[in-house]
């Protein structure tokens, strides 16, 4: 993990920038629209379920009030039986409807959770590779991911807000309807409490109740905002935990962990760092929960209780003064409590919208990253003769944000069906050259031509379709072998087996218990097989062969092998490459002898070109020097 300076850590701990509520609400609406496109069923089910759940208590309160009124009044058995039967029937129907709607909502939520990270994944897959490769973009993506991992801040938080918002809106609307007569029903003339009929008195009582609710919600929102303002510190600690907290479970690190006592000498000290102590019982969050946050949440609950007491007092006073009977006391107390509870929930939801605003800013900053590469429209002609000619014409390249030229004035042509070796010291520009060839980057200067046309004018997917590449840091997936080779769930099994055989994997394939259906690694399948580095390289080469593209590139995929083994694999590959144009990249020269031409890179420039024999004979050249420095490894002992 890269070292982080104290200054950078302090910068990480800065509080999120405060945004206006209007801005935060706009960002929240954008997130809801985005989720709606993914799953309209979630919003429909949540709205109906929330409405049913919010209205059900009012219906029960109203029916209960009718029963109590009858018990305190006429006590007619038939009317009591009617209200009791209606209460039981309606309550049962509401419970059934509520259960069905909650089940629907849970189903839709589960479906949406399955694609919860799809917006970020889609962006990563469609973003220019040059952008993905930038440190600033990686840092922004990491920030968005850690915000979500910590408290669900960002896009996920908007899914949690929506049900509360729906429930609160319906609860407030229903409460107003059921409590309106509480404030409009006057006390009888001559009552000692007749002053409560005064508009000013009613306004004062209502204002006091609303103030208590608002103050309670403000305290809760302030506590949540205080918590969210620790996000930078918390996500950094979470990032450390995610990196070092699970190293002991990584079987590939088991040997190093034991040999160098990394668990106690590296992991434990880092996990004890003050940033990690944030989550400990005596850490920052625990202290804040006992202090400011705890006090605010306690005050919020206390004010809510005061508001409930005020409701009871006002309703009971009006009933005692003769404004309504005891049955309506039940209705008004219950509905007023629900009303102010809805107002409190609404204010809390709006507070969450405000607190989540800065996290949505980071998310949309990532999702709005532009693609700077020119998007062409020409299609690459599918030629049966593989007659594709690629030319680098005075190409220079600098990585974004760097002043150093990675490549400078590169001129080279690829002859159709030829074998080109690209060699040179580490850092000489070999891999950068391949990334430009595959149009992962655009040249800073100069142009790359395919059949005489600038490659930027071709449709991107069409152009990269003519290349098969085995990168030096290739990856295989914990999937069946055949799917790894084909890169797809549905594939030609005979073709996959043939490509594995051509790559020298036939004997190992025959020994696998399920053949092409054998899972690689044990991440997802307990019967999966572990493969060696050399076997993985052969599978990667088979994958490149399966694509059957006109150009095939090997970017040091065999660097872990000894020079003799590497030369044997390359020689075998040369035989099966057929009429493809093959490009081999290596800092070792054992793979170059059979190539038609060799391009020698040094400090970002091509300093020599020619055949192996011609370059070895040039005693003043870099290739001669490299060859004789490595020649001792190219013969068997």
Secondary structure, DSSP 8 states (H G I E B T S, - for coil): -----HHHHHHHTS------HHHHHHHHHHHHHHHHHH-HHHHHHHHHHHHHHHHHHHHHHHHHHHHHHHHHTT--HHHHHHHHHHHHHHHHHHHHHHHHHHHHHHHHHHHHHHTTTHHHHHHHHHS-HHHHTSHHHHHHHHHHHHHHHHH-TTHHHHHHHHHHHHHHHHHHHHHHHHHHHHHH----TT-TTGGGGSHHHHHHHHHHHHHHHHHHHHHHHHHHHHHHTTHHHHHHHHHHHHHHTTGGG-GGGHHHHHHTTHIIIIIHHHHTSTTGGGGSTTSHHHHHHHTHHHHHHHHHHHHHHHHHHHHHHHHHHHHHTTSS-HHHHHHHHHHHHHHHHHHHHHHHHHHHHHHHHHHHHHHHHHHT----S----B-----TT----EEEEEEEEE-TT--SEEEEEEEEEE-TT-EEEEEESTTSSHHHHHHHHTTSS--SEEEEEETTEEGGGB-HHHHHTTEEEE-TT----SSBHHHHHHTSSS--HHHHHHHHHHTT-HHHHHHSTTGGG-BBSSSS-TT-B---HHHHHHHHHHHHHHHT-SEEEEESTTTTS-HHHHHHHHHHHHHHSTTSEEEEEESSSTT-TT-SEEEEEETTEEEEEE-HHHHHH-TTSHHHHHHHHHGGGSS--
